[in-house]
């Protein structure tokens, strides 16, 4: 397993990605070879054939990513797969057309890209059908044992089964005492004798054991797990393994000692300084880029309903400091006149017609670049919440106050994975992602979140 941003990715996933990159490259190179009847023309260094093929390959793979073709959460339907790949190739063609218009020297040659993309389409469909068949047979999956059948164990099993490409197979569940039916549900072996853990792990080739046993339900098999550890088998507690699988920290299952002694939560001065520099650069660039658009948005908001163009609201920032966050107004100016502070809901009747469009593409967030420039917010971080809700949630949700250890952001790990929240339950789910981000904060992680944000905006994910 590969560990990236403290999440596990299977080696099989990396091989899949590298293999697909090679196939795209070969498809384009093969088109050139066939069209020139087996003779590849010489190119000067400033017009490198290899570099131009790599550019097309990169554009195509980014298009596949933004068309959700690297998410394997569901089974394969060949017709849907072909349609989505065709859509991705179509998007790539539009990007390449713009690129070739600006930089004609990058053009591979007349008809080469078109013919090459036809070959790539054939390669991609065949490659993915083969890969799905590979995953269905659970080839190269890492076998694991689950100790306990608690709610945490069920959540771990759900995460393993939810991803078509998780790379794990739960080989057996050790449950003593009791049986919640987890083993039968996931079609795994069931054992009620802890003395068999090491011998069965050795027999079945299991190299990782997940401890998800509730202490109140029987004696913990410390002696048996220690024996396994001495034999080189990895022992992971359930909360840590769930974090690595899902990219979130279970706030309701996590103890203060786990947070205190776990890796992460690093705050290097150089990293924070660089983050602030990136925030200043991105906010200035964003304000300049969107300044023409902001004029039209302001006019549309003003004409759509009576009230101010901008909506200024008090939010809780870093270390609990209050600041005034600025957005384009998307609701009626008297939206909370008779209700007070309430969460936004899906298809909220208070939202104006223009507001729905702004929220859908998150254009209402543009004025927050000013908050970033002032240092009240960051481009990436936990979403700032209203003081009324912070007080309520701090009293009901564990570790909610820890969200304020970093500057709040325009976008964040919770936003790209969960979207807007309209209830206390939603707030808990977002908190789990925010804790993961705070624990694993880095500039590389921020860049990854920005890429996912672009994807969410393009496909209008999570808007309310």
Rosetta blueprint (number, residue, H / E / L):
1 X L
2 X E
3 X E
4 X E
5 X L
6 X L
7 X E
8 X E
9 X E
10 X L
11 X H
12 X H
13 X H
14 X H
15 X H
16 X H
17 X H
18 X H
19 X H
20 X H
21 X H
22 X H
23 X H
24 X H
25 X H
26 X H
27 X H
28 X H
29 X H
30 X H
31 X H
32 X H
33 X H
34 X H
35 X H
36 X L
37 X L
38 X L
39 X L
40 X L
41 X L
42 X L
43 X L
44 X L
45 X H
46 X H
47 X H
48 X L
49 X H
50 X H
51 X H
52 X H
53 X H
54 X H
55 X H
56 X H
57 X H
58 X H
59 X H
60 X H
61 X H
62 X H
63 X H
64 X H
65 X H
66 X H
67 X L
68 X L
69 X L
70 X L
71 X L
72 X L
73 X L
74 X L
75 X L
76 X L
77 X L
78 X H
79 X H
80 X H
81 X H
82 X H
83 X H
84 X H
85 X H
86 X H
87 X H
88 X H
89 X H
90 X H
91 X H
92 X H
93 X H
94 X H
95 X H
96 X H
97 X H
98 X H
99 X H
100 X H
101 X H
102 X H
103 X L
104 X H
105 X H
106 X H
107 X L
108 X L
109 X L
110 X L
111 X L
112 X H
113 X H
114 X H
115 X H
116 X H
117 X H
118 X H
119 X H
120 X H
121 X H
122 X H
123 X H
124 X H
125 X H
126 X H
127 X H
128 X H
129 X H
130 X H
131 X H
132 X H
133 X H
134 X H
135 X H
136 X H
137 X L
138 X L
139 X L
140 X L
141 X L
142 X E
143 X E
144 X E
145 X E
146 X E
147 X E
148 X L
149 X L
150 X L
151 X H
152 X H
153 X H
154 X H
155 X H
156 X H
157 X H
158 X H
159 X H
160 X H
161 X H
162 X H
163 X L
164 X L
165 X L
166 X L
167 X L
168 X E
169 X E
170 X E
171 X E
172 X E
173 X E
174 X E
175 X L
176 X L
177 X L
178 X L
179 X L
180 X L
181 X L
182 X H
183 X H
184 X H
185 X H
186 X L
187 X L
188 X L
189 X E
190 X E
191 X E
192 X L
193 X L
194 X H
195 X H
196 X H
197 X H
198 X H
199 X H
200 X H
201 X H
202 X H
203 X H
204 X H
205 X L
206 X L
207 X L
208 X E
209 X E
210 X E
211 X E
212 X L
213 X L
214 X L
215 X L
216 X L
217 X L
218 X L
219 X L
220 X L
221 X L
222 X H
223 X H
224 X H
225 X H
226 X H
227 X H
228 X H
229 X H
230 X H
231 X L
232 X L
233 X L
234 X E
235 X E
236 X E
237 X E
238 X H
239 X H
240 X H
241 X H
242 X H
243 X H
244 X H
245 X H
246 X H
247 X L
248 X L
249 X L
250 X L
251 X L
252 X L
253 X L
254 X L
255 X L
256 X H
257 X H
258 X H
259 X H
260 X H
261 X H
262 X L
263 X L
264 X L
265 X L
266 X L
267 X L
268 X L
269 X H
270 X H
271 X H
272 X H
273 X H
274 X H
275 X H
276 X H
277 X H
278 X H
279 X H
280 X H
281 X H
282 X H
283 X H
284 X H
285 X H
286 X H
287 X H
288 X H
289 X H
290 X H
291 X H
292 X H
293 X H
294 X H
295 X H
296 X H
297 X H
298 X H
299 X H
300 X H
301 X H
302 X H
303 X H
304 X H
305 X L
306 X L
307 X L
308 X L
309 X L
310 X E
311 X E
312 X E
313 X E
314 X E
315 X E
316 X E
317 X L
318 X H
319 X H
320 X H
321 X L
322 X E
323 X E
324 X E
325 X E
326 X E
327 X E
328 X E
329 X L
330 X L
331 X E
332 X L
333 X L
334 X L
335 X L
336 X L
337 X L
338 X L
339 X L
340 X L
341 X L
342 X L
343 X L
344 X L
345 X L
346 X L
347 X L
348 X L
349 X L
350 X L
351 X E
352 X L
353 X H
354 X H
355 X H
356 X H
357 X H
358 X H
359 X H
360 X H
361 X L
362 X L
363 X H
364 X H
365 X H
366 X L
367 X L
368 X H
369 X H
370 X H
371 X H
372 X H
373 X H
374 X H
375 X L
376 X L
377 X L
378 X E
379 X E
380 X E
381 X L
382 X L
383 X L
384 X L
385 X E
386 X L
387 X H
388 X H
389 X H
390 X H
391 X H
392 X H
393 X H
394 X H
395 X H
396 X H
397 X L
398 X L
399 X L
400 X H
401 X H
402 X H
403 X H
404 X H
405 X H
406 X L
407 X L
408 X L
409 X E
410 X E
411 X E
412 X L
413 X H
414 X H
415 X H
416 X H
417 X H
418 X L
419 X L
420 X L
421 X L
422 X L
423 X L
424 X H
425 X H
426 X H
427 X H
428 X H
429 X H
430 X H
431 X H
432 X H
433 X H
434 X H
435 X H
436 X H
437 X H
438 X H
439 X H
440 X L
441 X L
442 X L
443 X H
444 X H
445 X H
446 X H
447 X H
448 X H
449 X H
450 X H
451 X H
452 X H
453 X H
454 X H
455 X H
456 X H
457 X H
458 X H
459 X L
460 X L
461 X L
462 X L
463 X L
464 X L
